Amino acid sequence: MTEATDSSTTASVPPWEQRFRAPRVSLPEWAEDAPDRALFVSNATGTYELYTWDRATGEQRQVTDRPNGTTDGTLTPDGEAVWWFNDTDGDEFGVWLRRPFRGGVDVEVEPAAPGLEASYPAGLAIGHDNTAVIGRSTDEDGTTVHVVRPGAAPVEIYRHRESAGVGDLSHDGTLIALEHTEHGDAMHSALRVVRPDGTTVAELDDTEGGTKELGLAVLGFAPVDGDPRLLVGHQRRGRWEPMIWDPVAGTETDLAIDLPGDVGAEWYPDGSALLIEHGFEARSELWRYEPATAGGALVRVETPTGTVSGATARPDGSVEYLWSSAAEPPVVRSTTGAVVLDPPGAKAPASVPVEDVWVDGPGGRIHALVQRPAAPAEGPFPTVFEIHGGPTWHDSDAFAAGPAAWVDHGYAVVRVNYRGSTGYGRAWTDALKHRVGLIELEDIAAVREWAVKSGLSDPAKLVLAGGSWGGYLTLLGLGTQPGDWALGLAAVPVADYVTAYHDEMEALKAMDRTLLGGTPEEVPERFEASSPLTYVDAVRAPVYISAGVNDPRCPIRQVENYVDRLKARDAVHEVYRYDAGHGSLVVEERIKQVRLELDFTRRHLAGVSPAGPGDPVAPAEPTDPAGHEDAGVPGRGEAVGEA
C-alpha cells in the first residue's frame, strides 16, 4: 500500500486534518473457499478504494482506481475475482465489474454480468460455482432480481414495483433468500425463499400484509452444503434479535439470547455456532452462541469498551473485528491479541471521550453523546449539535474525525439519538410516522434545553449541523425553531421535500411513502408540514449548504429551490456544490468541506476563536464554477465521507 501521509510533515498539519488523512482500513472480507484471500477498503492513495490481500504471502494490491472512489465490492467464494459496483461520479447508478484477485489496476476489467443494464444496486450474492444472484432497482421497473450463470444470459426470477433486495444464496446454491416490501411498508421487510428458477419455497411475513409493523431481515444461510437453515433477524419482542428459520421444513427456532438492546448474528464458518453482535446504548460487544447446547451457551468475546463496526469469525475459531471509540482511532483486531491489518503511515491523533447524557423528552428518555474541548476546562462552550443521518441510524461511541475537528477548535459537540434512531427498540425507531422531521426536532430541542441549563452550552452560540437526514433536520430546525439556533450547517440535505420525492431513487420514494403515509399528491399537507422549504422565510440564522451535484438520495434540484428562496430575501447563506454524489470518498475533498464549515462558522458566530491550535484561518472562497457561492451578507443513509 502507498502511504497516505508523510510522517516528516505531520507536525505542520493540524491534528483535525491528520485524522482525515491517516491511513484507514476496513474489516477484511475473506473468501469462503480460500480464507487466505481477503478484500478491504483503504484511503491509502487519498481516495477510498478496494484492495486485495493475500494473507499467506502478505501481498496487497489496489484493484480499483476511480476519481470518486470505490467501497462497494466483494470477493467470489473461490477468491479468484473481485466484484465491485461501478457508478458515475457517485450517482449510485451503474453495473457490476470484475477483475482477477491477483490483478491490479493495470489489469483490464470486464463486465461481471453481461446483459444487465445499468441500475441502482439491490443486493448481490455469489455462489460457489460462480452463479450470481443480482438485485436491480430502476424508476421504470421497480425491483428485479436476476440469476446469472457463467457464460449464460441473465434470467429474471423476480419483479415488483415496491422495493426488494437479494438477501443470500444457500451454500449449495439451491435456495435464494429475498427481502421484499410488496405489502407497501418500506420500513419492515418480509422474506421469501425461492429456487433459482424463481419458484417460491416459503414465505415469512411478520407485517401481516402491511397491517402490523414488524420487520424481518436476512442474516445468512448456514455455511454448509445441504443445510437450508436461514439466520433471520426479527422484531417480535420489540427489538432486533435473531432466530433460525428452516424454509424447507417450515420450522422456526427461537434463540434464548437474553441481552438488552439490539442483537445481530452471523454463522461461524462450520455452522456450529453464531457470532453475536450486541448493540446497547451507543456501544457494542461480541458473544459466541451455540444453538445446539441445552439452553444455548453464550460466551463473551472480549473487546474493549467502544464500538465494534464489523466482525467476522475465521475458520480457526478466532474472531476479527473493527473497533474504535470516540477517543481512540479504529483498528482491526483479533481475539488472538494481534492487530490484523495495520496500514503504514502516521496514525490518527486521539480525540476526547464521550459522556452519556439522558434527557426526558416528549416521547421518552433521549440518549445524547457529548464531547467537551480540553480547554477551557469549564463551559459554557459554543456548541455544535451534530445530527446523524438515516434516520434509521444512531450515533455511537465510535471514532469520527468530523466531531473531533469541532472539539479541537473549542466547541462542545452534542449528538442526539432522536426518535427514529436505531438501537433503542422498535417503538423508538418507528415513532417517526407522519410528523416526519418535527418529531426528531422535539427531541433535539429537549437536549438543547438541557445543554443550556446544565451550563454546557452558550445559548447565543448554538450551531445546528448534520449530513443527509441530519442536513434535512438542520434546515427544518432553522425554519421551525428560528430563535434557538445561531447558525446552520447542512450537508447533502433534503430541502424541498416534494421535489426531492419526485427526483430521488425509487427505493427512497417507497421509504417516503411509508414515513408520510402516501405520495405528495395523496397527503400534501404532511409533505408541506415536513418540508424545510415551507419554513424557509422564517430562517434567521446564517446557513451553509453543501451538496453533491450527482446525489440520487438528496438531489440537487430541490436544494437549488431552497437556495433560490434564500437569495430572494437576501438571507445570509453560502452554498458549496461538488462533483460527486451523497458525500465524498476523496480525503482532500472531505477536508475542504470541513474547512469551509469551520470558516463559515468563524465568520458568522460572534466571539468564536478563529482557529484551532496550528490551524491557519481559511479565507472565504469567491464564487467559482466549482460551486462555492457567497450570497451573503443540509432509510437516506449516512452521508458518505465521514471518517
C-alpha positions as CSV (number, residue, x, y, z in Angstrom):
1,M,0.0,0.0,0.0
2,T,1.1,3.6,-0.7
3,E,1.4,5.7,2.4
4,A,-1.2,8.4,2.7
5,T,0.8,10.6,5.0
6,D,4.5,11.6,5.1
7,S,5.3,11.5,8.7
8,S,8.1,14.0,8.3
9,T,5.5,16.7,7.5
10,T,2.9,15.7,10.1
11,A,3.9,18.3,12.6
12,S,2.9,21.1,10.2
13,V,-0.6,19.7,9.7
14,P,-3.3,20.4,12.3
15,P,-4.5,17.4,14.3
16,W,-8.0,17.5,12.8
17,E,-6.6,17.2,9.3
18,Q,-4.3,14.4,10.4
19,R,-7.3,12.4,11.5
20,F,-8.8,12.5,8.0
21,R,-5.5,11.8,6.2
22,A,-4.4,9.0,8.5
23,P,-4.4,5.6,6.6
24,R,-7.5,3.6,7.4
25,V,-8.6,0.1,6.5
26,S,-11.9,-1.6,6.7
27,L,-12.5,-5.1,8.3
28,P,-11.1,-7.5,5.7
29,E,-13.7,-9.8,4.0
30,W,-12.3,-13.2,3.3
31,A,-13.2,-15.7,0.5
32,E,-15.2,-18.6,1.9
33,D,-13.3,-21.3,0.0
34,A,-9.9,-19.5,0.1
35,P,-9.6,-17.9,3.6
36,D,-6.2,-16.5,2.9
37,R,-7.6,-14.3,0.2
38,A,-9.1,-11.1,1.5
39,L,-10.6,-7.8,0.3
40,F,-10.6,-4.5,2.2
41,V,-11.2,-0.8,1.7
42,S,-8.4,1.8,2.3
43,N,-7.8,5.5,1.8
44,A,-4.0,4.9,1.2
45,T,-4.0,6.9,-2.0
46,G,-6.1,9.7,-0.6
47,T,-9.3,8.2,-2.1
48,Y,-11.1,5.2,-0.6
49,E,-10.6,2.2,-2.9
50,L,-10.6,-1.6,-2.8
51,Y,-7.5,-3.7,-2.2
52,T,-6.8,-7.4,-2.2
53,W,-4.7,-9.0,0.4
54,D,-3.0,-12.5,0.1
55,R,-2.6,-13.3,3.8
56,A,-0.3,-16.2,3.1
57,T,2.3,-14.0,1.3
58,G,1.4,-10.6,2.7
59,E,1.0,-9.2,-0.8
60,Q,-1.6,-6.3,-1.2
61,R,-2.8,-4.9,-4.5
62,Q,-5.1,-2.0,-5.3
63,V,-7.8,-3.3,-7.6
64,T,-10.0,-0.2,-8.2
65,D,-9.0,3.4,-9.1
66,R,-11.8,5.8,-9.8
67,P,-11.9,9.6,-9.4
68,N,-14.6,9.5,-6.7
69,G,-13.5,6.3,-5.0
70,T,-15.0,2.8,-4.6
71,T,-16.3,1.0,-1.5
72,D,-19.0,-1.4,-2.7
73,G,-17.3,-4.7,-3.6
74,T,-16.9,-8.4,-2.7
75,L,-14.9,-11.5,-3.4
76,T,-16.1,-14.6,-5.2
77,P,-16.2,-17.6,-2.8
78,D,-13.2,-19.2,-4.6
79,G,-11.2,-16.0,-4.1
80,E,-10.3,-15.8,-7.8
81,A,-12.1,-12.5,-8.5
82,V,-13.3,-9.2,-7.1
83,W,-16.6,-7.7,-8.0
84,W,-17.4,-4.1,-7.5
85,F,-20.2,-1.7,-8.3
86,N,-19.2,0.9,-11.0
87,D,-21.4,4.0,-10.9
88,T,-20.7,7.5,-12.4
89,D,-19.2,10.1,-10.0
90,G,-21.3,8.9,-7.0
91,D,-24.7,8.7,-8.7
92,E,-25.1,5.1,-7.5
93,F,-26.4,4.1,-10.9
94,G,-24.2,1.6,-12.7
95,V,-23.2,-2.0,-13.3
96,W,-21.0,-4.7,-11.6
97,L,-17.5,-5.1,-12.9
98,R,-14.9,-7.8,-12.2
99,R,-11.2,-8.1,-12.0
100,P,-8.9,-11.0,-11.1
101,F,-7.8,-11.3,-7.4
102,R,-4.2,-11.1,-8.5
103,G,-4.8,-8.3,-11.0
104,G,-4.1,-4.7,-10.0
105,V,-5.5,-1.6,-11.6
106,D,-3.4,-2.2,-14.7
107,V,-5.3,-5.4,-15.5
108,E,-8.2,-5.0,-17.8
109,V,-11.6,-5.0,-16.1
110,E,-14.6,-6.9,-17.5
111,P,-18.4,-6.8,-17.0
112,A,-19.4,-9.2,-14.2
113,A,-22.9,-9.6,-15.6
114,P,-23.1,-9.0,-19.3
115,G,-26.6,-8.4,-20.5
116,L,-27.8,-6.5,-17.4
117,E,-28.3,-2.8,-18.0
118,A,-27.3,-0.1,-15.5
119,S,-29.4,0.3,-12.4
120,Y,-29.3,1.1,-8.7
121,P,-28.0,-1.9,-6.8
122,A,-30.4,-4.1,-4.8
123,G,-28.3,-6.8,-3.3
124,L,-25.8,-9.4,-4.6
125,A,-25.0,-13.0,-3.7
126,I,-22.3,-15.1,-5.5
127,G,-22.4,-18.9,-5.3
128,H,-19.5,-21.4,-5.0
129,D,-20.0,-22.3,-8.7
130,N,-19.8,-18.5,-9.5
131,T,-23.5,-18.3,-10.2
132,A,-24.6,-14.8,-9.2
133,V,-27.9,-13.5,-7.9
134,I,-28.2,-9.8,-8.7
135,G,-30.8,-7.3,-7.5
136,R,-31.5,-4.2,-9.5
137,S,-33.7,-1.2,-9.0
138,T,-34.8,1.4,-11.6
139,D,-37.5,4.0,-11.7
140,E,-39.1,2.3,-14.6
141,D,-39.2,-1.3,-13.4
142,G,-39.1,-1.1,-9.6
143,T,-37.0,-4.1,-8.3
144,T,-35.9,-7.0,-10.4
145,V,-33.7,-10.0,-9.4
146,H,-31.7,-12.0,-12.0
147,V,-29.7,-15.3,-11.9
148,V,-26.5,-15.0,-13.9
149,R,-24.6,-18.3,-14.5
150,P,-21.1,-18.2,-16.0
151,G,-21.3,-18.0,-19.8
152,A,-25.1,-17.7,-19.9
153,A,-27.6,-14.8,-20.3
154,P,-29.2,-13.4,-17.2
155,V,-32.5,-14.9,-16.2
156,E,-35.1,-12.7,-14.4
157,I,-36.7,-14.5,-11.5
158,Y,-38.4,-11.6,-9.6
159,R,-40.1,-8.3,-10.4
160,H,-42.1,-5.9,-8.3
161,R,-42.8,-2.2,-8.2
162,E,-42.0,-2.0,-4.4
163,S,-38.5,-2.1,-3.1
164,A,-36.9,-5.5,-2.5
165,G,-33.4,-7.0,-2.5
166,V,-31.2,-10.1,-2.6
167,G,-30.5,-11.4,0.9
168,D,-28.4,-14.5,0.4
169,L,-27.8,-17.7,-1.6
170,S,-27.6,-21.0,0.2
171,H,-24.2,-22.8,0.3
172,D,-25.2,-25.4,-2.3
173,G,-26.9,-22.8,-4.5
174,T,-30.4,-24.3,-4.4
175,L,-32.1,-21.6,-2.3
176,I,-32.3,-17.8,-2.7
177,A,-33.5,-15.5,0.2
178,L,-35.2,-12.3,-0.8
179,E,-36.3,-9.3,1.3
180,H,-39.3,-7.5,-0.1
181,T,-41.9,-4.9,0.8
182,E,-44.7,-5.9,-1.5
183,H,-47.1,-5.0,1.3
184,G,-46.1,-1.4,0.9
185,D,-44.3,-0.8,4.2
186,A,-40.7,0.1,3.2
187,M,-39.5,0.1,6.8
188,H,-40.5,-3.5,7.5
189,S,-39.5,-6.2,5.1
190,A,-41.0,-9.6,4.6
191,L,-38.9,-12.7,3.4
192,R,-39.3,-15.1,0.5
193,V,-37.2,-18.1,-0.3
194,V,-37.2,-19.2,-3.9
195,R,-35.4,-21.7,-6.1
196,P,-33.0,-20.4,-8.8
197,D,-35.9,-20.7,-11.3
198,G,-38.0,-18.3,-9.2
199,T,-40.3,-21.0,-7.7
200,T,-41.3,-20.0,-4.2
201,V,-40.3,-22.4,-1.4
202,A,-41.6,-20.5,1.6
203,E,-42.7,-17.1,2.9
204,L,-42.2,-15.3,6.2
205,D,-44.1,-12.1,6.8
206,D,-44.4,-10.5,10.2
207,T,-46.3,-7.5,8.8
208,E,-49.5,-9.5,8.2
209,G,-49.9,-7.9,4.8
210,G,-48.8,-4.5,6.0
211,T,-51.2,-4.2,8.9
212,K,-48.6,-4.9,11.5
213,E,-45.3,-3.0,11.8
214,L,-42.8,-5.8,12.4
215,G,-39.8,-6.3,10.1
216,L,-37.6,-9.2,9.1
217,A,-34.0,-9.3,7.8
218,V,-31.8,-11.9,6.1
219,L,-28.7,-12.6,8.2
220,G,-27.4,-15.6,6.1
221,F,-27.8,-19.2,5.2
222,A,-25.9,-21.9,7.2
223,P,-22.5,-22.2,5.6
224,V,-22.8,-26.0,5.0
225,D,-23.9,-27.9,1.9
226,G,-27.4,-29.4,2.2
227,D,-28.3,-27.2,5.2
228,P,-31.3,-25.0,4.4
229,R,-31.4,-23.1,7.7
230,L,-31.5,-19.4,7.4
231,L,-30.5,-17.0,10.1
232,V,-33.1,-14.3,10.3
233,G,-33.4,-11.0,12.2
234,H,-36.9,-10.3,13.7
235,Q,-38.6,-7.7,15.8
236,R,-41.3,-9.8,17.6
237,R,-40.2,-8.7,21.1
238,G,-39.8,-5.1,20.4
239,R,-36.1,-5.1,19.3
240,W,-33.9,-6.8,16.6
241,E,-32.8,-10.3,17.5
242,P,-32.0,-13.5,15.6
243,M,-33.8,-16.7,15.1
244,I,-33.2,-19.7,12.8
245,W,-35.8,-20.5,10.1
246,D,-35.8,-23.7,8.0
247,P,-37.9,-22.7,4.9
248,V,-37.9,-26.3,3.6
249,A,-39.1,-27.9,6.9
250,G,-41.2,-24.9,7.8
251,T,-39.7,-24.7,11.3
252,E,-38.6,-21.7,13.4
253,T,-36.1,-21.9,16.2
254,D,-36.2,-19.2,18.8
255,L,-32.8,-18.3,20.3
256,A,-32.6,-17.6,24.0
257,I,-30.2,-14.6,24.0
258,D,-31.1,-12.5,27.0
259,L,-29.2,-9.3,26.3
260,P,-30.7,-5.8,26.3
261,G,-30.7,-3.7,23.1
262,D,-30.5,-5.0,19.5
263,V,-28.9,-8.3,18.7
264,G,-27.5,-9.4,15.4
265,A,-25.7,-12.6,14.4
266,E,-23.7,-14.4,11.8
267,W,-22.6,-18.0,11.4
268,Y,-19.2,-19.4,12.4
269,P,-17.7,-21.0,9.3
270,D,-18.6,-24.6,10.3
271,G,-22.2,-23.7,11.2
272,S,-21.8,-24.9,14.7
273,A,-22.2,-21.5,16.5
274,L,-23.2,-17.9,16.0
275,L,-21.2,-14.8,16.4
276,I,-23.5,-12.4,18.2
277,E,-23.2,-8.6,17.7
278,H,-24.9,-6.8,20.6
279,G,-25.6,-3.1,20.5
280,F,-26.9,-1.3,23.5
281,E,-26.9,2.4,24.5
282,A,-24.4,3.5,21.7
283,R,-21.8,0.8,22.4
284,S,-21.4,-2.8,21.2
285,E,-19.9,-6.1,22.1
286,L,-19.5,-9.6,20.8
287,W,-20.6,-13.0,22.0
288,R,-20.4,-16.6,20.8
289,Y,-23.6,-18.6,21.0
290,E,-24.1,-22.4,20.4
291,P,-27.7,-23.2,19.5
292,A,-27.2,-26.9,19.9
293,T,-26.2,-26.6,23.6
294,A,-29.1,-27.1,26.0
295,G,-30.4,-23.6,26.8
296,G,-27.9,-22.1,24.5
297,A,-24.3,-21.4,25.6
298,L,-23.5,-17.7,25.5
299,V,-19.8,-16.8,25.9
300,R,-18.4,-13.3,25.9
301,V,-15.8,-12.5,23.1
302,E,-13.6,-9.9,24.8
303,T,-13.4,-6.5,23.2
304,P,-12.6,-3.1,24.6
305,T,-15.4,-0.7,25.6
306,G,-16.5,1.3,22.5
307,T,-18.0,0.3,19.1
308,V,-17.4,-2.8,17.0
309,S,-18.2,-1.7,13.5
310,G,-17.9,-5.1,12.0
311,A,-16.8,-8.6,13.0
312,T,-16.1,-12.0,11.4
313,A,-15.3,-15.5,12.7
314,R,-12.4,-17.1,11.0
315,P,-12.1,-20.9,10.2
316,D,-9.7,-21.4,13.1
317,G,-12.4,-20.1,15.5
318,S,-10.8,-16.7,16.1
319,V,-12.8,-13.5,15.7
320,E,-11.5,-10.4,13.8
321,Y,-13.3,-7.1,14.4
322,L,-13.0,-3.4,13.6
323,W,-13.1,-1.4,16.8
324,S,-12.9,2.2,17.8
325,S,-14.1,4.6,20.5
326,A,-14.8,8.4,20.3
327,A,-11.3,8.9,21.8
328,E,-9.3,6.1,20.0
329,P,-9.0,5.7,16.2
330,P,-10.2,2.5,14.6
331,V,-8.1,-0.7,14.5
332,V,-8.7,-4.2,13.1
333,R,-8.0,-6.6,15.9
334,S,-8.2,-10.4,16.5
335,T,-9.2,-12.3,19.6
336,T,-5.7,-13.9,19.3
337,G,-4.4,-10.5,20.5
338,A,-2.9,-9.4,17.2
339,V,-3.6,-6.3,15.2
340,V,-4.8,-7.9,12.0
341,L,-4.2,-5.2,9.3
342,D,-2.1,-2.2,10.3
343,P,-1.8,0.3,7.4
344,P,1.6,2.1,7.1
345,G,1.9,5.8,7.8
346,A,1.2,8.2,10.6
347,K,-1.6,7.3,13.0
348,A,-4.6,9.5,13.6
349,P,-4.3,11.6,16.7
350,A,-6.7,10.7,19.5
351,S,-9.7,12.8,20.5
352,V,-11.7,13.2,23.7
353,P,-14.1,10.6,25.1
354,V,-17.8,11.0,25.0
355,E,-20.1,11.5,28.0
356,D,-23.5,9.9,28.1
357,V,-26.4,12.2,28.8
358,W,-30.1,11.1,29.3
359,V,-32.8,13.7,28.9
360,D,-36.5,13.4,29.4
361,G,-38.3,14.2,26.2
362,P,-41.9,14.2,24.9
363,G,-41.6,10.6,23.7
364,G,-39.4,9.2,26.4
365,R,-35.8,9.3,27.6
366,I,-33.4,10.6,24.9
367,H,-29.8,9.5,24.8
368,A,-27.2,12.0,23.7
369,L,-23.4,11.8,23.4
370,V,-21.4,14.8,24.5
371,Q,-17.7,15.8,23.8
372,R,-16.1,18.8,25.5
373,P,-13.0,20.6,24.5
374,A,-9.9,20.0,26.7
375,A,-9.6,23.8,27.2
376,P,-11.1,25.8,28.7
377,A,-12.0,23.4,31.5
378,E,-15.4,24.9,32.1
379,G,-18.3,26.0,29.9
380,P,-20.4,27.4,28.6
381,F,-19.0,26.5,25.2
382,P,-20.0,27.3,21.7
383,T,-21.7,24.1,20.8
384,V,-22.3,22.1,17.6
385,F,-25.4,19.8,17.6
386,E,-24.1,17.3,15.1
387,I,-27.3,15.4,13.9
388,H,-26.9,12.0,12.4
389,G,-28.3,10.8,9.1
390,G,-30.5,7.9,8.4
391,P,-32.9,8.4,10.0
392,T,-32.6,4.7,10.8
393,W,-29.1,5.0,12.2
394,H,-27.6,6.1,15.5
395,D,-24.5,7.9,16.8
396,S,-22.3,5.7,18.9
397,D,-19.1,5.7,20.9
398,A,-17.0,5.4,17.8
399,F,-14.2,7.5,16.3
400,A,-15.3,10.3,14.0
401,A,-13.0,12.8,12.5
402,G,-15.7,15.4,11.9
403,P,-16.9,15.9,15.5
404,A,-13.2,15.7,16.7
405,A,-12.4,18.7,14.4
406,W,-15.0,20.8,16.2
407,V,-13.7,19.8,19.6
408,D,-10.2,20.8,18.5
409,H,-11.5,24.3,17.7
410,G,-13.0,24.8,21.1
411,Y,-16.6,23.7,20.5
412,A,-18.6,21.2,22.5
413,V,-20.3,18.6,20.4
414,V,-23.7,17.1,21.2
415,R,-25.1,14.2,19.2
416,V,-28.7,13.2,19.8
417,N,-30.2,9.7,19.1
418,Y,-33.6,11.2,18.5
419,R,-36.8,9.1,17.9
420,G,-36.2,7.3,14.6
421,S,-32.8,6.2,15.7
422,T,-31.9,2.5,15.8
423,G,-30.6,0.7,18.9
424,Y,-33.3,1.8,21.4
425,G,-36.1,-0.6,20.5
426,R,-38.6,-0.9,17.6
427,A,-41.0,1.6,19.1
428,W,-38.3,4.3,19.2
429,T,-37.3,3.7,15.6
430,D,-40.8,3.5,14.3
431,A,-42.0,6.7,16.1
432,L,-41.5,9.0,13.1
433,K,-44.6,8.2,11.1
434,H,-46.5,11.1,9.6
435,R,-44.9,14.0,11.6
436,V,-41.6,13.4,9.9
437,G,-38.8,15.7,11.0
438,L,-40.9,17.5,13.6
439,I,-40.7,14.6,16.0
440,E,-36.9,14.4,15.8
441,L,-36.7,18.2,16.3
442,E,-38.8,17.9,19.5
443,D,-36.1,15.5,20.9
444,I,-33.3,17.8,19.8
445,A,-35.0,20.8,21.4
446,A,-35.2,18.9,24.7
447,V,-31.5,18.1,24.6
448,R,-30.7,21.7,23.6
449,E,-32.6,22.9,26.7
450,W,-30.6,20.6,28.9
451,A,-27.3,21.7,27.3
452,V,-28.1,25.4,28.1
453,K,-29.5,24.8,31.6
454,S,-26.6,22.5,32.6
455,G,-24.0,25.2,31.7
456,L,-22.5,23.1,28.9
457,S,-23.6,25.4,26.0
458,D,-23.7,29.2,25.4
459,P,-27.3,29.8,24.2
460,A,-26.0,32.5,21.8
461,K,-23.6,30.2,20.1
462,L,-25.5,27.1,19.2
463,V,-24.9,25.5,15.8
464,L,-27.3,23.0,14.2
465,A,-25.4,20.8,11.8
466,G,-25.7,17.5,10.0
467,G,-25.4,15.5,6.8
468,S,-28.1,13.7,4.8
469,W,-31.1,13.3,7.1
470,G,-29.1,15.4,9.6
471,G,-28.9,18.1,7.0
472,Y,-32.6,17.9,6.4
473,L,-33.2,18.3,10.2
474,T,-30.8,21.2,10.2
475,L,-32.8,23.1,7.5
476,L,-36.1,22.2,9.1
477,G,-34.9,23.2,12.5
478,L,-33.6,26.6,11.3
479,G,-37.1,27.3,10.0
480,T,-39.3,25.8,12.7
481,Q,-37.1,26.8,15.7
482,P,-35.6,30.1,14.4
483,G,-34.9,31.5,17.8
484,D,-32.9,28.5,19.0
485,W,-30.0,28.4,16.7
486,A,-27.3,30.9,15.8
487,L,-26.1,29.2,12.7
488,G,-26.8,26.1,10.5
489,L,-24.6,23.8,8.5
490,A,-26.5,21.4,6.2
491,A,-24.6,18.8,4.1
492,V,-26.5,16.9,1.3
493,P,-29.9,17.8,2.8
494,V,-33.5,17.3,1.9
495,A,-34.5,20.9,1.4
496,D,-37.7,20.8,-0.6
497,Y,-39.4,17.5,0.3
498,V,-41.9,17.4,-2.7
499,T,-39.2,18.0,-5.3
500,A,-36.9,15.6,-3.6
501,Y,-39.6,12.9,-3.7
502,H,-40.1,13.3,-7.4
503,D,-36.3,13.3,-8.2
504,E,-34.9,10.7,-5.8
505,M,-34.2,7.0,-6.5
506,E,-37.3,4.7,-6.5
507,A,-36.4,2.9,-3.2
508,L,-36.4,6.2,-1.4
509,K,-39.8,7.1,-2.8
510,A,-41.1,4.0,-1.2
511,M,-39.5,4.9,2.1
512,D,-41.0,8.4,2.0
513,R,-44.5,6.9,1.2
514,T,-44.1,4.8,4.3
515,L,-42.9,7.6,6.5
516,L,-45.5,10.1,5.4
517,G,-48.4,7.8,4.5
518,G,-48.5,8.4,0.8
519,T,-47.3,10.5,-2.1
520,P,-47.2,14.3,-2.2
521,E,-50.4,14.2,-4.2
522,E,-52.1,11.9,-1.7
523,V,-51.0,13.6,1.6
524,P,-49.9,17.1,0.5
525,E,-50.4,18.5,4.0
526,R,-47.9,16.1,5.5
527,F,-45.2,16.8,2.9
528,E,-45.8,20.5,3.4
529,A,-45.5,20.3,7.2
530,S,-42.3,18.3,6.9
531,S,-40.6,20.2,4.2
532,P,-37.8,22.8,5.1
533,L,-39.0,24.8,2.1
534,T,-42.3,25.6,3.9
535,Y,-40.4,27.5,6.6
536,V,-37.5,29.0,4.6
537,D,-38.8,32.5,5.0
538,A,-38.6,32.2,8.8
539,V,-34.9,31.3,8.8
540,R,-32.9,34.0,10.6
541,A,-29.6,32.3,11.2
542,P,-26.8,32.2,8.6
543,V,-26.9,28.9,6.8
544,Y,-24.2,27.0,4.9
545,I,-25.2,24.2,2.5
546,S,-23.0,21.7,0.7
547,A,-24.5,19.4,-2.0
548,G,-23.3,16.8,-4.5
549,V,-24.4,17.5,-8.0
550,N,-24.9,13.8,-8.7
551,D,-26.7,12.9,-5.5
552,P,-29.6,10.4,-6.1
553,R,-30.7,10.5,-2.5
554,C,-31.0,14.2,-1.9
555,P,-31.0,15.5,-5.5
556,I,-29.5,18.9,-6.4
557,R,-32.7,20.5,-7.9
558,Q,-34.5,20.5,-4.6
559,V,-31.5,22.1,-2.9
560,E,-31.5,24.8,-5.6
561,N,-35.1,25.5,-5.0
562,Y,-34.4,26.2,-1.3
563,V,-31.3,28.3,-2.1
564,D,-33.4,30.4,-4.6
565,R,-35.8,31.3,-1.8
566,L,-32.9,32.3,0.5
567,K,-31.5,34.5,-2.3
568,A,-34.8,36.2,-2.9
569,R,-34.8,37.7,0.5
570,D,-31.0,38.3,0.7
571,A,-30.7,35.8,3.6
572,V,-27.1,35.2,4.8
573,H,-26.1,31.9,3.2
574,E,-23.3,30.1,1.3
575,V,-23.5,27.1,-1.0
576,Y,-20.8,24.7,-1.9
577,R,-21.5,22.3,-4.8
578,Y,-19.1,19.5,-5.6
579,D,-18.9,16.9,-8.4
580,A,-19.9,13.8,-6.6
581,G,-22.9,12.1,-5.0
582,H,-24.1,11.7,-1.5
583,G,-20.9,12.7,0.1
584,S,-17.3,12.2,-1.0
585,L,-14.7,9.4,-0.7
586,V,-11.9,11.7,-1.6
587,V,-9.9,12.7,1.6
588,E,-8.9,16.2,0.4
589,E,-12.4,17.0,-0.7
590,R,-13.8,16.0,2.7
591,I,-11.1,18.1,4.4
592,K,-12.0,21.0,2.2
593,Q,-15.7,20.7,3.2
594,V,-14.9,20.7,6.9
595,R,-12.5,23.6,6.5
596,L,-15.3,25.6,4.7
597,E,-17.7,24.8,7.5
598,L,-15.2,25.8,10.2
599,D,-14.5,29.1,8.4
600,F,-18.2,29.9,7.8
601,T,-18.8,29.4,11.5
602,R,-15.8,31.5,12.5
603,R,-17.1,34.4,10.3
604,H,-20.7,34.3,11.4
605,L,-20.7,33.2,15.0
606,A,-19.7,36.1,17.1
607,G,-16.9,35.7,19.7
608,V,-15.7,32.3,18.4
609,S,-11.9,31.6,18.3
610,P,-10.8,31.9,14.6
611,A,-8.9,28.7,14.5
612,G,-7.6,25.7,16.4
613,P,-4.0,25.2,17.5
614,G,-1.7,25.3,14.5
615,D,-4.7,25.7,12.2
616,P,-4.4,28.5,9.7
617,V,-7.6,30.5,9.0
618,A,-9.1,29.6,5.7
619,P,-10.2,32.6,3.6
620,A,-13.7,32.7,2.2
621,E,-13.7,31.4,-1.3
622,P,-15.2,33.5,-4.1
623,T,-18.0,32.4,-6.4
624,D,-16.5,29.9,-8.9
625,P,-17.5,27.1,-11.3
626,A,-16.6,24.6,-8.6
627,G,-19.7,25.7,-6.8
628,H,-18.9,27.8,-3.7
629,E,-21.2,30.7,-3.6
630,D,-21.2,33.6,-1.1
631,A,-24.7,35.1,-1.3
632,G,-24.2,36.9,1.8
633,V,-24.2,39.1,3.5
634,P,-28.1,20.4,4.6
635,G,-33.8,4.6,5.4
636,R,-31.4,8.4,3.1
637,G,-28.4,6.8,4.9
638,E,-25.4,8.4,6.3
639,A,-23.6,10.9,4.1
640,V,-20.5,9.2,2.5
641,G,-17.2,10.6,3.6
642,E,-17.2,10.8,7.4
643,A,-14.2,9.1,9.0
